[in-house]
Amino acid sequence: MSKATLATIWLDGCSGCHMSFLDMDERLVELSPQFELVYSPLVDTKVYPRNVDVAIVEGSVSTDEDEHKIRLVRSRSRILVSLGDCAVTGNVPAMRNSFPVDAVLHRAYIENATVQQQVPTERLPVLLKRVRPVHEVVTVDVFVPGCPPSADTIYSVLKELLAGRVPDIAALSRFGV
């Protein structure tokens, strides 16, 4: 039996979902014969591969770079999992949606800076006018709420997906937990 390919992606979020992923501890070792981790912020791979079986995405879509990345991930992945409240609803990153982008940049780089008070113009992704959850940009197959979802929830979801089954999310998780 060949291993499933697994990727994890981090968009605009705090990395709490990836920390919960790692909190599976020895259960990752238990599941490891079933998958090959082909892309993740946890490994050094630079290019998102083709034909990924399961892609787990943390974070919301806040920049042009996030939008490009999630479209690429969707086009190269069979199953896309929206992991955590930021990916599912926009959550904390979306709190900036009440303010114009220029006001957000001014607050961050002018008002709150003590040196070099200027908005960067190079090598920074462009902020989108509105932060969006992943499903507003691409089709999502599985939604896993939680801030962050527990390691137990992530383990159950991953175990089901690797077995070719659709996980019962309602039995595993809810928003903000």
N, C-alpha and C positions, 0 to 999 in steps of 0.2 A: 504494500500500500504506500502510495506517495504522500509526502507531507503537504499539508495546506500551507500556502504562503500567507503571512500575516504582516501587516504594516500598522504602525501607530503614527499619528500626525498630531502636531500641536500647533493650533492657530492662536488667536488672541484669548489667552486665559492665564491661569496662575500655575499650571503644571500639577495641580492637585489630583487630577484624574490619572496622570501618569504615576504619581506617587502611590495612589491606590492600586494601580496596575502592579507596581513593584511590591506592594504589600501582600500580594498573593503568596509571596515567599516560596516555600517548598512546593506549593501547588503549581507554580510555573514550571518547576522541574518535572512534576507529574505530567503536565500537559505537553512538555517540550518534544516528546517523540512524535507528536501529531502535527507540529507546525515548524516552519522555518521563518524566523523574523528577518524580513528582507528590507525593511525601512523603518526608521524610528529615530527620534531625538536621542534615544538610548544607545544607538550604534553610530558608526561613522559613515554610513552610506550617504552619498550626496545627491544621487539621482533617483527619483521615484521610478521603480520598475514597472514593466507591463505585466498584465495578467495576475494581479494580486487577488487572492481568494477573499480575504477579509481585511478591510481597512477600518481601523478604529480612530475616530477623529475627536480630539478635545479642542474646545475653544470656539469662539465665534468668528465671523468673517468681518474684519474691521478695516482692512487695508486692501489696496490693489494686489499686493503680494499674496495675501490670504485668499482672495478671490481666484487668482490664477492657480494657486496651489490646489484648492479644493476642486476646481474644474478638472485639473489634470488627474488628481486622485480618483475622482468619480469615473473618468473616462478609462482608467486603467484598473479598476477594481470591480470584482463581481458583487460583493456585499459591502455596503458602507454603513458603519455603525456611528451614530451621533452619540458621543459619550459625555455625560455631564450636562448640568444646566446651562452652561455657556453655549455649548454646541446645540442644545435642544431649544433654548429660548432666547439666547443672547445674554441673559443674566447680567452680571456686574459690568462687563465691557459695554453693554448697551445702555448703561446709565448716562453715557455721554450723548445719547440721541436727542436729549432735550436742548442741546447747545449746538450752535454752528461750529463747524470744524475750525474756522479761524479763531473763534473764542477759546476753544480747547487748546489750540497751539499757543495762543497768547498767554493763557493762564499757566501752561506748563513751562514754556521757555522764556517768558518775559517776567511775569509777575512772581513766579516761584524761584527764579534763578538769582543767584547772588553774583555770579561772574558770567561773562559772555552772554549777556541777555539778547539772544537772537534766535529766531526760528530757523532750524537747520534747513538747508535747501538741497543738500547732496546726500546720497546714500541712505535715505530714509524712505520706507514705503509710504505711499500716499494714503492718508486716511480717507476712507469712504465717507460720504455724507451721512450715512446711517449704518450702524453696526447691525448685522443680521445673523440670525441663527443659520446653521448649515443648510437646513431644508428649504430656506428661501432662495438658495443659490443653486443647489443640485438636489437630485432625488436621494432620499435617505431610506434605507431598508429597515433599520432597527434603531429605535430611540431608547436610550438608557439615561433617565434623569437621575439627579443627585448632585450634591455639591460638597464633596465629590461623591460619586457612587462608591459604595463600600467594596473592598477587595472581594468579599463573598459574592456580591452582585456581579462584579466583573468576571470572576471565576465561573459563575453559573452561566453567564451569557456566552463566554468564550467556549466553555465546554459544550454547550448546546450547538453553537455554530460549527464547531469542529466536527461534531457528530452529524452534521447535516440537518439539524432541527432548528426551528424558529423558537427562540426563548420566550417564555411567558413573563414579560417585563412587569406587568401589574402585580404579579406574585413576588417580585424581587425588589422593587424600588419605587420610590415616589420623589416628587420634587423637593429639593432642599435637604435631603437626607443622604 
